[in-house]
Amino acid sequence: MTDTNRQKSIELLATEFNRPEWEEPIVCRVEVDLPAWLSQLAGGRDWEVYSEEEEENCISFAMRQRSELAPKLAEVTLYHNGYAIVDVDGRFLFDGSLTSGASDCAHLSYYHADSGEKITLN
């Protein structure tokens, strides 16, 4: 590689990695349609949240079915890092990352940490 080509490669890399907009703090938030997701995982409809508890690293939701003959109970724990655990009637139906794109009921959204303005990715 000639010195000119090496210099151009270095300049290109410097341009790619020296972007001030990449240095702004952002917040990534996972938004989940819990009733729809539980319908996918456990079947049935009419899931409702009847209590929630927030801890330092997660939020847990206690849910139940309203209209089934034998209503199911569920606990959904959503961790702030995008990980989730779903227990329905004592059976673990989900234990993994919501950010993997495996569920149509979960969406990632990005926001500017300073202003709260939503970031749209191309």
Buried (B, 14 or more C-beta within 10 A) or exposed (E): EEEEEEEEEEEEEEEEEEEEEEEEEEEEEBEBBBBBBBBBBBEBEEBBBEEEEEEEEBEBBBBBBEEEEEEBEBBBBBBEEBBBBBBBEEEEBBEEBBBEEEBEBBBEEEBEEEEEEEEEEE
